[in-house]
Amino acid sequence: MTSRHSEQFLRATLARYYDAEAGRLLEVSRERARQMRLEMGVPRPPDRRSVTRKRVVELLRQGVAPKVVARAVGHDPSWVRKIGRAAGWKPRPAALAPCGTRAAYERHRRRGEAVDVECNAANNARRRERRRGGAR
């Protein structure tokens, strides 16, 4: 489904390449094509890049994950994060793993904190599993 605006633009774009009277393709310069569009009174469509950027920022501010936004707009997630950061968006910090997990044990170690009993037990269980040849 196309809007009236895009149909007009399409007609103007096709007119610059196809001469209906002569029934053949025409090669015209970009400047001549612009003049023909102006003569026909067809406005230019909005810049797709700016519309996409606005949509990306809007989705990020609504809390949609950058990977999902990237898939929706057809760009790379790193590009989506870059556009978001330029517009003042900040990613939410990841939720911390609860105590009693291997990830929490590693967090305690990284931060130089004392490792609690539950986290130590989770780490020991993981080490036992690895020694037995379990999941990697």
Long-range contacts (C-beta under 8 A, 24 or more apart in sequence): 5-43, 5-45, 6-45, 8-40, 8-42, 8-43, 9-37, 9-42, 9-43, 9-44, 9-45, 11-40, 11-42, 12-36, 12-37, 12-40, 12-42, 13-37, 15-40, 53-83, 53-87, 56-80, 56-83, 56-84, 57-83, 57-84, 57-87, 57-89, 60-84, 60-87, 60-89, 61-89, 63-92, 66-91, 102-126
